[in-house]
Amino acid sequence: MAGRNHTVVTKFVLIAFTERLEWLPLFLVFLSFYLVTLLRNAGMIILICKDRWLHTPMYFFLSHLSFMGICYPSVTIPQMLAVLLEHGAVISQARCAAQFFLFTFFASIECYPLAIMAYDCYVAVCQPLLYVTVMTEKDCLGLVTGAYVAGFSSAFVRTVTAFTLSFCGNNEINFIFCDLPPLLKLTCGESYTQEVVIIVFAIFVMPACILVILVSYLFIIMAIMQISSAGVQAKNFSPCASHLTAVALFFGTLIFMYLRDNTGQSSEEEWVVSVLYTVVTLKLNPLIYRLRNKEVKEAVMKALSRSKSSGRPL
C-alpha cells in the first residue's frame, strides 16, 4: 500500500456527530432512551426476583434477557453520549478492544436466551408431562451458563483476531463506538485471514439460534394444530406469544439493519439507526412481556398494591 502513512496507531478518535451543531437534541433523545431502557429492564429483573409466581424457567431466562438489556446498551450509549457532549472522544486501543469485546459478548449472548426460551416453549407445549423433569433448575442454570460461555468464546476469538491487525495512518473512527467495519478501514497490510475468522464466528451465532427457534416453533405449531378446540389452541399457545413477538422484533430489526438498501443513506443516518437498534429492541422487550403476559401484569398490580398499602415506593 504505497504512499500510505504507516505511523502505528495506539489511540483512536471517535468523530461521529462532531460536525453537527444541533447536538443537544440528539444527546437528550439518546439519554432518555438509555435511561428508560435501564429502568424497564431493571424493573423486570426486580419483579421476577420478588414475585414467587414468576420463579419459573421462562422468567428465569427472561431475567437474563433483561440483564442483557442493561449491559448491551451500557457498552455503547455512554460512549456515544460522551462523543456528542465533547464533540469527539479519544479512546486508547486497549479501551477500544475492551469495548469491542463487551459489545460482541453481549450481542452474542442476547441471541441465546431467545433460542433457549423457544426450547422452553417447545417442552411446555409438546411435552407438558415431562416439563418439570426436563426444565429443572439445574438444567436451566446449565443452559444459561452455556450461553455465557459460548458468547465469551466467540467474543474473545473475534476480539483477539481483530486487534492482532496493524492499524496505521489515519486514526479517526467515523462511528459512535469501536465496531468492526470502521476499524477494518484503518488497517494496513494483509487482513484477509483475520476477516474470515471474524466473519465465521459472527455468522455462526445467529443461524444456530434461528435454527433452534424455527425447529421449536415448527413442532409447537404441529402439536397445536392437532387440537380441535380453538380455545384450547389459544390457551396452549399463549405462553409463547410474548416470546414470539420478542423474537420477531429482534430478528426483524436485524434483517432490516443488514439487508436494507443503503443507497443514498448518509453516515449520520447509519449512526442513528445503529443506536436505535441497540436501544429500542431492548427497551421494548419488558413492555412486550408486560402487555402480553397475564402473569407479569398480575405481578405488576400486586407490587403496586403492596407499594401503595405500605406507603413507600416500589
C-alpha positions, 0 to 999 in steps of 0.5 A, spaced: 500 500 500 504 505 497 504 512 499 500 510 505 502 513 512 504 507 516 505 511 523 502 505 528 496 507 531 495 506 539 489 511 540 483 512 536 478 518 535 471 517 535 468 523 530 461 521 529 456 527 530 462 532 531 460 536 525 453 537 527 451 543 531 444 541 533 447 536 538 443 537 544 437 534 541 440 528 539 444 527 546 437 528 550 433 523 545 439 518 546 439 519 554 432 518 555 432 512 551 438 509 555 435 511 561 428 508 560 431 502 557 435 501 564 429 502 568 424 497 564 429 492 564 431 493 571 424 493 573 423 486 570 429 483 573 426 486 580 419 483 579 421 476 577 426 476 583 420 478 588 414 475 585 414 467 587 409 466 581 414 468 576 420 463 579 419 459 573 424 457 567 421 462 562 422 468 567 428 465 569 431 466 562 427 472 561 431 475 567 437 474 563 434 477 557 433 483 561 440 483 564 442 483 557 438 489 556 442 493 561 449 491 559 448 491 551 446 498 551 451 500 557 457 498 552 455 503 547 450 509 549 455 512 554 460 512 549 456 515 544 453 520 549 460 522 551 462 523 543 456 528 542 457 532 549 465 533 547 464 533 540 469 527 539 472 522 544 479 519 544 479 512 546 486 508 547 486 501 543 486 497 549 479 501 551 477 500 544 478 492 544 475 492 551 469 495 548 469 491 542 469 485 546 463 487 551 459 489 545 460 482 541 459 478 548 453 481 549 450 481 542 452 474 542 449 472 548 442 476 547 441 471 541 441 465 546 436 466 551 431 467 545 433 460 542 433 457 549 426 460 551 423 457 544 426 450 547 422 452 553 416 453 549 417 447 545 417 442 552 411 446 555 407 445 549 409 438 546 411 435 552 407 438 558 408 431 562 415 431 562 416 439 563 418 439 570 423 433 569 426 436 563 426 444 565 429 443 572 433 448 575 439 445 574 438 444 567 436 451 566 442 454 570 446 449 565 443 452 559 444 459 561 451 458 563 452 455 556 450 461 553 455 465 557 460 461 555 459 460 548 458 468 547 465 469 551 468 464 546 466 467 540 467 474 543 474 473 545 476 469 538 473 475 534 476 480 539 483 477 539 483 476 531 481 483 530 486 487 534 492 482 532 491 487 525 496 493 524 492 499 524 496 505 521 495 512 518 489 515 519 486 514 526 479 517 526 473 512 527 467 515 523 462 511 528 459 512 535 463 506 538 469 501 536 465 496 531 468 492 526 467 495 519 470 502 521 476 499 524 477 494 518 478 501 514 484 503 518 488 497 517 494 496 513 497 490 510 494 483 509 487 482 513 484 477 509 485 471 514 483 475 520 476 477 516 474 470 515 475 468 522 471 474 524 466 473 519 465 465 521 464 466 528 459 472 527 455 468 522 455 462 526 451 465 532 445 467 529 443 461 524 444 456 530 439 460 534 434 461 528 435 454 527 433 452 534 427 457 534 424 455 527 425 447 529 421 449 536 416 453 533 415 448 527 413 442 532 409 447 537 405 449 531 404 441 529 402 439 536 397 445 536 394 444 530 392 437 532 387 440 537 380 441 535 378 446 540 380 453 538 380 455 545 384 450 547 389 452 541 389 459 544 390 457 551 396 452 549 399 457 545 399 463 549 405 462 553 409 463 547 406 469 544 410 474 548 416 470 546 414 470 539 413 477 538 420 478 542 423 474 537 420 477 531 422 484 533 429 482 534 430 478 528 426 483 524 430 489 526 436 485 524 434 483 517 432 490 516 439 493 519 443 488 514 439 487 508 436 494 507 438 498 501 443 503 503 443 507 497 443 514 498 443 513 506 448 518 509 453 516 515 449 520 520 443 516 518 447 509 519 449 512 526 442 513 528 439 507 526 445 503 529 443 506 536 436 505 535 437 498 534 441 497 540 436 501 544 429 500 542 429 492 541 431 492 548 427 497 551 421 494 548 422 487 550 419 488 558 413 492 555 412 486 550 412 481 556 408 486 560 402 487 555 402 480 553 403 476 559 397 475 564 402 473 569 407 479 569 401 484 569 398 480 575 405 481 578 405 488 576 398 490 580 400 486 586 407 490 587 403 496 586 398 494 591 403 492 596 407 499 594 401 503 595 398 499 602 405 500 605 406 507 603 413 507 600 415 506 593 416 500 589 
